[in-house]
Amino acid sequence: MEPTNTERYARGAAVFLLALGCYFVLRPFIGAMLFAAVLCFSTWPLFVWTKARVGNRDWLAALLLVLVMIVAIALPVALAAQSMIVHSPELVEKLRDFIDERRDLDLPDFVVNLPLIGSSLNDYWHMLMRGSEELVTLAKRFADPAKALLVGIGSGVGNGLVQVLLAIFVAYFFYRDGERVRGMLYEGMVRLAGKEHGERILRIAQNAVRGVVYGLLGTALAQGIVAFIGFVIAGVPGAVVLGAITFILSLVPMGPVLVWGSAAAWLYFTGSPGWAVFMLVWGAAVISSVDNFVKPILMSRAGGLSMLLVVLGVFGGAIAFGFIGLFVGPALLAIGWSIMKVWIEDPAQISEGSKG
């Protein structure tokens, strides 16, 4: 007996309501689940390698990779968030006291000798140094907003830490049940695009995700490590925390410059101009060179994804998913870009595959 139109509509409505209910239940975790999928997708060969060396025990291999992620990703985020929230007010107050106490401080020569604006900056600086009332007013004007901004950034990173930990928790189950999930994903792509083209799309998408994740995380870890080494050599206090902050800010274009540039300024104003010059040279020649040379090499597997799409993915992902969107956004754009390239190369292949 054929179902009536009323029964069809009722089934359709029931399916829609069920899907809608599942969406509202999972909506708070969508970002974390996507991040977990990105991590598992990009590190699956490492999981297979680890699994083979622990007696093919899925749960143990998954646990080992999750512990590595906690140390490599969650720990730097936690250090950066803790430092920003706890020490930001103290830092701003010390800076305000420092300016108030050292009013005879001179600007560096390279600032004074800047064409067109150097002399004006120098005159205004000395006017501030001599005029205590104007100096205090200026310090108060910027101190409170600076504290609020730094604490707000720290709180945002702290919220991101919760999402990162949740994503790592989800990643454990993705690893453990990875073969089943991989089979379901494969069958879905085969039904959509056919066997040959479905496998190709999956392979291209996996390479794109790996390229983006390796490029972002690999560059962030490398910059954090070399920045930590530079801070230790120059004697900058809190080198571990500053290295963690460098790891976080390396996901944002020109972000590490804020860290090593601030460290160089601190060294100069505390009477260590030689170490300040070293910090500037180290930052420009070593820390920034990691971003300029290592990232393009690591991201070469991302299907020719342009840096514009990476930047848009970073900021758009952060707006859509918060902190973890820094990773999820570029990965999603990489997948979309790779699939679009496949479709442009042969626009008939996907539609033919879906018919098969």
Stockholm file with secondary structure:
# STOCKHOLM 1.0

chainA/1-356         MEPTNTERYARGAAVFLLALGCYFVLRPFIGAMLFAAVLCFSTWPLFVWTKARVGNRDWLAALLLVLVMIVAIALPVALAAQSMIVHSPELVEKLRDFIDERRDLDLPDFVVNLPLIGSSLNDYWHMLMRGSEELVTLAKRFADPAKALLVGIGSGVGNGLVQVLLAIFVAYFFYRDGERVRGMLYEGMVRLAGKEHGERILRIAQNAVRGVVYGLLGTALAQGIVAFIGFVIAGVPGAVVLGAITFILSLVPMGPVLVWGSAAAWLYFTGSPGWAVFMLVWGAAVISSVDNFVKPILMSRAGGLSMLLVVLGVFGGAIAFGFIGLFVGPALLAIGWSIMKVWIEDPAQISEGSKG
#=GR chainA/1-356 SS CCCCHHHHHHHHHHHHHHHHHHHHHHGGGHHHHHHHHHHHHHHHHHHHHHHHTTTTCHHHHHHHHHHHHIIIIIHHHHHHHHHHHHHHHHHHHHHHHHHHHCTTCCCCHHHHTCTTTHHHHHHHHHHHHHCHHHHHHHHHHHHHHHHHHHHHHHHHHHHHHHHHHHHHHHHHHHHHTHHHHHHHHHHHHHHHHCHHHHHHHHHHHHHHHHHHHHHHHHHHHHHHHHHHHHHHHHTCSCHHHHHHHHHHHTTSTTHHHHHHHHHHHHHHHTTCHHHHHHHHHHIIIIIHHIIIIIHHHHGGGSTTCCHHHHHHHHHHHHHHHGGGHHHHHHHHHHHHHHHHHHHHHCHHHHHHHHHC
#=GC SS_cons         CCCCHHHHHHHHHHHHHHHHHHHHHHGGGHHHHHHHHHHHHHHHHHHHHHHHTTTTCHHHHHHHHHHHHIIIIIHHHHHHHHHHHHHHHHHHHHHHHHHHHCTTCCCCHHHHTCTTTHHHHHHHHHHHHHCHHHHHHHHHHHHHHHHHHHHHHHHHHHHHHHHHHHHHHHHHHHHHTHHHHHHHHHHHHHHHHCHHHHHHHHHHHHHHHHHHHHHHHHHHHHHHHHHHHHHHHHTCSCHHHHHHHHHHHTTSTTHHHHHHHHHHHHHHHTTCHHHHHHHHHHIIIIIHHIIIIIHHHHGGGSTTCCHHHHHHHHHHHHHHHGGGHHHHHHHHHHHHHHHHHHHHHCHHHHHHHHHC
//
